[in-house]
């Protein structure tokens, strides 16, 4: 069986898919993960193939936090729009 897992966002969005991918692999399922290119190393460390999609997330999020003591956001777009 081959399953494509797809997500876009920060670590909080990606890591659950990585966990699911690792578990599916243990069950004999092929499961590439479609995610931002930022996560290539994280996925490679656990042997999960990446299908890169979209722009890197880090530059978009880091620009939003300048001058802030905390960042509370849902998804990527709210953090990235208010640079």
N, CA, C and O atoms as a DFTB+ gen file, in Angstrom:
332 C
 N C O
     1  1       0.851      -1.173       0.000
     2  2       0.000       0.000       0.000
     3  2       0.899       1.238       0.000
     4  3       1.961       1.238       0.622
     5  1       0.477       2.273      -0.687
     6  2       1.205       3.547      -0.729
     7  2       0.238       4.657      -0.329
     8  3      -0.842       4.789      -0.905
     9  1       0.631       5.443       0.649
    10  2      -0.192       6.537       1.172
    11  2       0.631       7.814       1.120
    12  3       1.785       7.813       1.548
    13  1       0.070       8.904       0.608
    14  2       0.734      10.200       0.615
    15  2       0.188      11.011       1.781
    16  3      -1.013      11.272       1.859
    17  1       1.067      11.402       2.677
    18  2       0.685      12.268       3.790
    19  2       1.052      13.689       3.390
    20  3       2.143      13.916       2.867
    21  1       0.165      14.647       3.625
    22  2       0.412      16.016       3.188
    23  2       0.067      16.997       4.294
    24  3      -0.991      16.909       4.917
    25  1       0.988      17.944       4.529
    26  2       0.767      18.979       5.527
    27  2       1.637      20.177       5.191
    28  3       2.611      20.047       4.449
    29  1       1.304      21.320       5.718
    30  2       2.092      22.525       5.488
    31  2       2.027      23.364       6.749
    32  3       0.942      23.644       7.259
    33  1       3.164      23.758       7.243
    34  2       3.167      24.599       8.436
    35  2       4.464      24.474       9.190
    36  3       5.518      24.217       8.609
    37  1       4.377      24.661      10.504
    38  2       5.550      24.625      11.372
    39  2       5.727      23.216      11.936
    40  3       5.038      22.278      11.534
    41  1       6.667      23.090      12.878
    42  2       6.913      21.780      13.495
    43  2       5.641      21.185      14.081
    44  3       5.432      19.975      13.994
    45  1       4.803      21.998      14.668
    46  2       3.564      21.505      15.271
    47  2       2.611      20.890      14.266
    48  3       1.775      20.060      14.623
    49  1       2.733      21.290      13.019
    50  2       1.907      20.720      11.955
    51  2       2.575      19.488      11.346
    52  3       1.899      18.529      10.973
    53  1       3.897      19.520      11.249
    54  2       4.640      18.476      10.548
    55  2       4.894      17.258      11.419
    56  3       4.721      16.127      10.964
    57  1       5.304      17.470      12.669
    58  2       5.711      16.352      13.525
    59  2       4.646      15.252      13.683
    60  3       5.008      14.076      13.667
    61  1       3.358      15.577      13.834
    62  2       2.373      14.489      13.908
    63  2       2.366      13.618      12.647
    64  3       2.178      12.404      12.728
    65  1       2.571      14.241      11.488
    66  2       2.627      13.464      10.247
    67  2       3.868      12.577      10.208
    68  3       3.817      11.456       9.703
    69  1       4.981      13.079      10.741
    70  2       6.202      12.283      10.798
    71  2       5.965      11.050      11.670
    72  3       6.343       9.940      11.294
    73  1       5.348      11.239      12.816
    74  2       5.026      10.110      13.692
    75  2       4.128       9.093      13.011
    76  3       4.344       7.885      13.117
    77  1       3.126       9.588      12.316
    78  2       2.221       8.703      11.588
    79  2       2.970       7.963      10.484
    80  3       2.757       6.768      10.279
    81  1       3.839       8.665       9.781
    82  2       4.614       8.047       8.704
    83  2       5.514       6.927       9.235
    84  3       5.618       5.865       8.623
    85  1       6.155       7.171      10.367
    86  2       7.029       6.155      10.963
    87  2       6.216       4.921      11.350
    88  3       6.647       3.790      11.123
    89  1       5.061       5.138      11.924
    90  2       4.205       4.011      12.318
    91  2       3.704       3.249      11.089
    92  3       3.698       2.018      11.084
    93  1       3.292       3.965      10.064
    94  2       2.828       3.301       8.838
    95  2       3.947       2.491       8.202
    96  3       3.717       1.386       7.711
    97  1       5.157       3.038       8.210
    98  2       6.294       2.310       7.651
    99  2       6.495       0.994       8.395
   100  3       6.787      -0.032       7.780
   101  1       6.339       1.021       9.719
   102  2       6.477      -0.192      10.522
   103  2       5.437      -1.242      10.141
   104  3       5.646      -2.437      10.350
   105  1       4.326      -0.795       9.587
   106  2       3.262      -1.704       9.136
   107  2       3.433      -2.111       7.681
   108  3       2.604      -2.836       7.131
   109  1       4.522      -1.637       7.051
   110  2       4.798      -2.017       5.670
   111  2       4.197      -1.113       4.612
   112  3       4.140      -1.482       3.439
   113  1       3.752       0.062       5.010
   114  2       3.144       1.011       4.073
   115  2       4.213       1.965       3.551
   116  3       5.031       2.455       4.329
   117  1       4.218       2.234       2.255
   118  2       5.065       3.288       1.687
   119  2       4.341       4.605       1.906
   120  3       3.167       4.730       1.558
   121  1       5.025       5.590       2.478
   122  2       4.340       6.838       2.783
   123  2       5.237       8.043       2.682
   124  3       5.792       8.476       3.692
   125  1       5.401       8.605       1.489
   126  2       6.108       9.875       1.411
   127  2       5.273      10.964       2.086
   128  3       4.047      10.874       2.155
   129  1       5.958      11.986       2.578
   130  2       5.269      13.113       3.204
   131  2       5.473      14.353       2.333
   132  3       6.603      14.721       2.013
   133  1       4.391      14.972       1.964
   134  2       4.388      16.203       1.192
   135  2       4.370      17.351       2.210
   136  3       3.381      17.543       2.918
   137  1       5.478      18.116       2.277
   138  2       5.628      19.151       3.303
   139  2       6.605      20.217       2.815
   140  3       7.261      20.025       1.792
   141  1       6.711      21.342       3.535
   142  2       7.662      22.383       3.158
   143  2       9.093      21.849       3.144
   144  3       9.417      20.922       3.887
   145  1       9.948      22.429       2.304
   146  2      11.325      21.955       2.200
   147  2      12.136      22.114       3.482
   148  3      13.185      21.483       3.617
   149  1      11.687      22.933       4.420
   150  2      12.389      23.122       5.700
   151  2      12.599      21.806       6.454
   152  3      13.526      21.690       7.255
   153  1      11.754      20.835       6.202
   154  2      11.728      19.626       7.016
   155  2      12.440      18.437       6.380
   156  3      12.264      17.304       6.828
   157  1      13.238      18.677       5.346
   158  2      13.957      17.597       4.658
   159  2      14.855      16.819       5.620
   160  3      14.851      15.588       5.610
   161  1      15.625      17.530       6.452
   162  2      16.539      16.856       7.387
   163  2      15.782      16.054       8.430
   164  3      16.166      14.925       8.735
   165  1      14.721      16.610       8.980
   166  2      13.939      15.904      10.000
   167  2      13.372      14.600       9.454
   168  3      13.414      13.567      10.122
   169  1      12.849      14.657       8.249
   170  2      12.273      13.460       7.644
   171  2      13.357      12.454       7.266
   172  3      13.176      11.248       7.436
   173  1      14.475      12.947       6.756
   174  2      15.573      12.046       6.374
   175  2      16.118      11.297       7.590
   176  3      16.491      10.129       7.481
   177  1      16.167      11.964       8.750
   178  2      16.677      11.317       9.974
   179  2      15.890      10.070      10.354
   180  3      16.444       9.121      10.908
   181  1      14.595      10.079      10.053
   182  2      13.764       8.917      10.403
   183  2      13.433       8.060       9.185
   184  3      12.620       7.139       9.265
   185  1      14.075       8.375       8.048
   186  2      13.913       7.546       6.856
   187  2      12.600       7.710       6.128
   188  3      12.144       6.791       5.447
   189  1      11.985       8.877       6.266
   190  2      10.708       9.142       5.588
   191  2      10.978      10.020       4.370
   192  3      11.562      11.096       4.506
   193  1      10.559       9.576       3.171
   194  2      10.794      10.390       1.976
   195  2       9.957      11.668       1.967
   196  3       8.780      11.658       2.330
   197  1      10.580      12.761       1.547
   198  2       9.907      14.060       1.448
   199  2       9.564      14.371       0.005
   200  3      10.382      14.186      -0.895
   201  1       8.344      14.847      -0.206
   202  2       7.944      15.459      -1.467
   203  2       7.810      16.942      -1.136
   204  3       6.783      17.357      -0.599
   205  1       8.845      17.763      -1.450
   206  2       8.798      19.168      -1.044
   207  2       7.691      19.931      -1.771
   208  3       7.458      19.741      -2.965
   209  1       7.021      20.795      -1.019
   210  2       5.945      21.596      -1.589
   211  2       6.014      23.007      -1.015
   212  3       6.275      23.189       0.175
   213  1       5.782      23.989      -1.855
   214  2       5.700      25.371      -1.399
   215  2       7.035      25.971      -1.019
   216  3       8.098      25.394      -1.248
   217  1       6.943      27.139      -0.435
   218  2       8.109      27.907      -0.003
   219  2       8.525      27.476       1.399
   220  3       7.700      26.958       2.152
   221  1       9.792      27.681       1.763
   222  2      10.205      27.409       3.141
   223  2       9.378      28.243       4.127
   224  3       9.031      29.391       3.850
   225  1       9.078      27.656       5.256
   226  2       8.243      28.301       6.267
   227  2       9.060      29.203       7.189
   228  3       8.576      30.258       7.599
   229  1      10.275      28.814       7.519
   230  2      11.074      29.554       8.512
   231  2      11.195      31.040       8.230
   232  3      10.945      31.836       9.134
   233  1      11.568      31.464       7.009
   234  2      11.705      32.916       6.784
   235  2      10.404      33.685       7.013
   236  3      10.425      34.821       7.486
   237  1       9.284      33.067       6.679
   238  2       7.995      33.721       6.837
   239  2       7.656      33.910       8.317
   240  3       7.157      34.965       8.707
   241  1       7.921      32.906       9.130
   242  2       7.573      32.962      10.551
   243  2       8.560      33.826      11.328
   244  3       8.154      34.600      12.195
   245  1       9.846      33.702      11.028
   246  2      10.842      34.476      11.774
   247  2      10.663      35.978      11.580
   248  3      10.931      36.741      12.508
   249  1      10.226      36.422      10.424
   250  2      10.007      37.847      10.200
   251  2       8.883      38.407      11.046
   252  3       8.839      39.610      11.301
   253  1       7.971      37.548      11.484
   254  2       6.809      38.004      12.253
   255  2       7.125      38.232      13.717
   256  3       6.379      38.927      14.406
   257  1       8.217      37.661      14.207
   258  2       8.447      37.688      15.653
   259  2       9.354      38.809      16.132
   260  3       9.551      38.961      17.338
   261  1       9.903      39.587      15.233
   262  2      10.823      40.649      15.623
   263  2      10.141      41.643      16.567
   264  3       9.074      42.175      16.261
   265  1      10.769      41.882      17.707
   266  2      10.244      42.835      18.674
   267  2       9.164      42.278      19.587
   268  3       8.624      43.017      20.411
   269  1       8.834      41.004      19.466
   270  2       7.782      40.393      20.290
   271  2       8.399      39.554      21.406
   272  3       9.494      39.012      21.260
   273  1       7.688      39.460      22.506
   274  2       8.099      38.580      23.598
   275  2       7.491      37.198      23.448
   276  3       8.011      36.233      24.008
   277  1       6.401      37.084      22.702
   278  2       5.736      35.800      22.491
   279  2       4.997      35.857      21.165
   280  3       4.671      36.932      20.662
   281  1       4.742      34.690      20.615
   282  2       3.963      34.572      19.378
   283  2       2.909      33.509      19.590
   284  3       3.234      32.375      19.940
   285  1       1.655      33.855      19.384
   286  2       0.550      32.912      19.444
   287  2      -0.127      32.976      18.090
   288  3      -0.595      34.038      17.678
   289  1      -0.185      31.841      17.388
   290  2      -0.740      31.830      16.041
   291  2      -1.357      30.472      15.746
   292  3      -0.982      29.468      16.351
   293  1      -2.287      30.446      14.830
   294  2      -2.822      29.187      14.333
   295  2      -2.455      29.094      12.866
   296  3      -2.706      30.025      12.102
   297  1      -1.880      28.010      12.478
   298  2      -1.471      27.846      11.097
   299  2      -0.300      28.744      10.753
   300  3       0.234      29.445      11.612
   301  1       0.093      28.718       9.493
   302  2       1.239      29.500       9.056
   303  2       0.837      30.899       8.628
   304  3       1.555      31.855       8.921
   305  1      -0.261      31.045       7.959
   306  2      -0.599      32.341       7.368
   307  2      -0.767      33.468       8.374
   308  3      -0.268      34.562       8.111
   309  1      -1.439      33.276       9.516
   310  2      -1.542      34.399      10.446
   311  2      -0.171      34.916      10.890
   312  3       0.006      36.122      11.058
   313  1       0.787      34.029      11.079
   314  2       2.132      34.454      11.508
   315  2       2.860      35.144      10.381
   316  3       3.601      36.098      10.618
   317  1       2.666      34.683       9.163
   318  2       3.424      35.206       8.048
   319  2       2.880      36.490       7.454
   320  3       3.643      37.265       6.878
   321  1       1.615      36.734       7.572
   322  2       0.999      37.898       6.950
   323  2       1.380      39.185       7.659
   324  3       1.515      40.222       7.010
   325  1       1.557      39.147       8.977
   326  2       1.761      40.358       9.757
   327  2       3.218      40.650      10.005
   328  3       3.602      40.908      11.145
   329  1       4.031      40.621       8.993
   330  2       5.456      40.946       9.149
   331  2       5.647      42.423       9.351
   332  3       6.778      42.885       9.500
